[in-house]
Amino acid sequence: MKTTVDIPDELLHRAKIVAAQRKTTLKELVYQGLDYVLQRPVIDSEAERRAHLKRLLQAMQASNTESMVPLRREEIYDR
């Protein structure tokens, strides 16, 4: 099936360069890109964002809750 797609000039230019570097056609590059995108599962971006924030907050929580005590000069050089 033939179709017309409007691609921004800069993106088209970069795609042609990549196709030439890979010694393939622009058509094949588009096929590969569409196939790649369509194979990925659809992810709810809001749920993904919340899960990422939850992991980030867990990683940021300190495992040591004792307050820090400043070292004296002698203690620093003794170590």
Buried (B, 14 or more C-beta within 10 A) or exposed (E): EEEEEEEEEEEEEEBEEEBEEEEEEBEEBBEEEEEEEEEEEEEEEEEEEEEEEEEEEEEEEEEEEEEEEEEEEEEEEEE
